[in-house]
Amino acid sequence: MHKVPDWGEKWLIRLVVVGVSILILSQIAMFKEEARHYLSRVDRLEGEKVSFDSTMYANNSLTISERTVVSKQIPSFRENRSLIIRMIKPPEDRRVFVTINGDKISDFAHGEVKLTVYDGDYVEIDCSDLKTSAQFVVTVPGGGLVSPVDGLVVETINNIGTVGKIKFK
């Protein structure tokens, strides 16, 4: 006479094997387009298929033109801070530029530049056209920055001076 637990365990194992087999066969059948239509409701609800067989072309030829960046024209709603870089030696020079993320922002014609910076920006001072040494002081009005620190002095000779990556508190 069979014990009930042995009999139940035997049927349970058979049931699990049959279930896994059905699952594997149905997943294999999903690779076929005709079977997928009947096995999956998603394909029926997605709509019409797009055919990429036809030749796609543009009415106008591609034209590459240089324009100003759109993001500079639209005021950003991201959190920003102010940064002032003052030129100490020499007091002013049009050949020296401040760059943010590699883009020239302003020159030091008036001796100082006020910048609006965002978290993660990279600020540099380009003195490559200047043949003498130059010194700058970075001021962070109102604080709010971890880097650069308020009062940072940057000195460079005929090179690019690094203010660094902007990090907010």
C-alpha positions as CSV (number, residue, x, y, z in Angstrom):
1,M,0.0,0.0,0.0
2,H,1.3,3.5,-0.9
3,K,1.6,6.1,1.6
4,V,-0.3,9.3,0.9
5,P,2.8,11.6,1.1
6,D,4.7,9.5,-1.4
7,W,1.8,9.5,-3.8
8,G,1.2,13.3,-3.5
9,E,4.9,14.1,-3.9
10,K,5.1,12.0,-7.1
11,W,2.1,13.9,-8.6
12,L,3.5,17.2,-7.4
13,I,6.8,16.6,-9.2
14,R,5.0,15.5,-12.4
15,L,2.8,18.7,-12.2
16,V,5.9,20.9,-11.8
17,V,7.7,19.2,-14.7
18,V,4.6,19.6,-17.0
19,G,4.2,23.2,-16.0
20,V,7.8,24.1,-16.7
21,S,7.6,22.3,-20.0
22,I,4.5,24.2,-21.0
23,L,6.2,27.5,-20.0
24,I,9.3,26.7,-22.1
25,L,7.3,25.6,-25.1
26,S,5.1,28.7,-25.0
27,Q,8.1,31.0,-24.8
28,I,9.6,29.2,-27.8
29,A,6.4,29.6,-29.6
30,M,6.5,33.4,-29.0
31,F,9.3,33.6,-31.5
32,K,6.9,32.8,-34.3
33,E,4.8,35.8,-35.4
34,E,1.6,33.8,-36.0
35,A,1.7,32.1,-32.6
36,R,2.6,35.4,-30.8
37,H,-0.6,37.0,-32.1
38,Y,-2.7,34.3,-30.3
39,L,-0.5,33.8,-27.2
40,S,0.1,37.5,-26.3
41,R,-2.5,40.2,-26.0
42,V,0.1,42.9,-26.2
43,D,0.7,42.4,-29.9
44,R,-3.0,42.8,-30.7
45,L,-3.2,46.0,-28.6
46,E,-0.1,47.7,-30.0
47,G,-1.6,48.7,-33.3
48,E,-0.4,48.5,-36.9
49,K,3.1,47.4,-37.7
50,V,5.4,50.0,-39.3
51,S,7.1,48.7,-42.4
52,F,10.7,49.9,-42.9
53,D,10.9,48.3,-46.4
54,S,10.1,51.5,-48.2
55,T,12.9,53.9,-49.0
56,M,13.0,56.8,-46.5
57,Y,14.4,60.1,-47.8
58,A,14.3,63.8,-46.8
59,N,12.7,66.4,-49.1
60,N,15.6,68.8,-48.4
61,S,19.2,68.0,-48.4
62,L,21.1,68.1,-45.1
63,T,22.6,71.5,-44.3
64,I,25.1,72.0,-41.5
65,S,25.3,75.5,-40.2
66,E,27.0,77.0,-37.2
67,R,24.7,78.7,-34.8
68,T,24.7,79.8,-31.2
69,V,23.7,77.2,-28.7
70,V,20.0,77.3,-27.9
71,S,20.5,76.6,-24.2
72,K,22.4,80.0,-23.9
73,Q,19.3,81.8,-25.2
74,I,16.8,80.2,-22.9
75,P,17.0,80.9,-19.2
76,S,17.7,77.7,-17.3
77,F,15.5,76.7,-14.5
78,R,18.2,74.6,-12.9
79,E,19.7,75.7,-9.6
80,N,22.6,78.1,-10.1
81,R,25.1,80.2,-8.2
82,S,27.2,83.3,-8.9
83,L,31.0,83.3,-9.2
84,I,33.2,86.3,-9.6
85,I,36.7,86.0,-11.0
86,R,38.8,89.2,-10.5
87,M,42.1,89.7,-12.4
88,I,44.8,91.0,-10.1
89,K,47.9,91.0,-12.2
90,P,47.6,92.6,-14.8
91,P,44.5,94.5,-13.8
92,E,42.7,93.9,-17.1
93,D,43.3,92.3,-20.5
94,R,41.1,91.4,-23.4
95,R,43.3,88.5,-24.4
96,V,42.3,86.5,-21.3
97,F,39.0,84.5,-21.3
98,V,36.9,82.6,-18.9
99,T,35.6,79.3,-20.2
100,I,32.9,77.1,-18.8
101,N,32.8,73.5,-20.1
102,G,35.2,74.5,-22.9
103,D,33.1,77.5,-24.2
104,K,34.5,81.0,-24.0
105,I,32.1,83.0,-21.8
106,S,33.7,86.5,-21.3
107,D,37.0,88.3,-21.4
108,F,38.7,90.4,-18.6
109,A,38.4,93.8,-20.4
110,H,37.0,95.3,-17.2
111,G,39.2,93.3,-14.8
112,E,36.5,91.0,-13.5
113,V,33.9,88.6,-14.8
114,K,30.7,87.6,-13.0
115,L,29.5,84.1,-14.0
116,T,26.4,82.1,-13.5
117,V,27.4,78.5,-12.8
118,Y,25.6,75.2,-12.4
119,D,26.5,72.1,-10.4
120,G,29.1,70.1,-12.4
121,D,30.3,72.9,-14.6
122,Y,34.1,73.1,-15.2
123,V,35.6,76.6,-15.1
124,E,39.0,77.6,-16.6
125,I,40.8,80.8,-17.3
126,D,42.5,80.9,-20.7
127,C,45.7,82.9,-20.6
128,S,47.4,81.3,-23.6
129,D,47.6,84.6,-25.6
130,L,49.1,86.4,-22.6
131,K,53.0,86.3,-22.4
132,T,53.3,87.4,-18.8
133,S,52.1,85.8,-15.6
134,A,48.6,86.4,-14.5
135,Q,46.9,86.2,-11.1
136,F,43.2,85.8,-10.3
137,V,41.0,85.7,-7.2
138,V,37.8,83.7,-7.2
139,T,35.0,85.1,-5.0
140,V,31.8,83.1,-4.2
141,P,29.2,85.7,-3.2
142,G,26.7,84.2,-0.7
143,G,28.7,81.0,-0.3
144,G,26.8,77.9,-1.4
145,L,29.8,76.2,-3.1
146,V,32.0,73.4,-1.8
147,S,34.3,73.9,-4.8
148,P,35.9,76.3,-5.6
149,V,36.5,77.8,-2.2
150,D,35.9,81.5,-1.7
151,G,39.2,83.4,-2.0
152,L,40.9,80.9,-4.3
153,V,44.0,82.3,-6.0
154,V,44.8,81.1,-9.5
155,E,48.2,81.9,-11.1
156,T,49.3,81.0,-14.6
157,I,51.9,81.9,-17.2
158,N,50.9,81.6,-20.8
159,N,48.6,78.7,-20.0
160,I,45.1,77.7,-19.0
161,G,44.5,78.2,-15.3
162,T,42.0,75.8,-13.7
163,V,39.4,77.0,-11.3
164,G,37.9,73.5,-11.2
165,K,34.6,71.7,-11.2
166,I,31.7,73.5,-9.5
167,K,30.2,71.6,-6.6
168,F,27.2,72.9,-4.7
169,K,26.7,72.5,-0.9
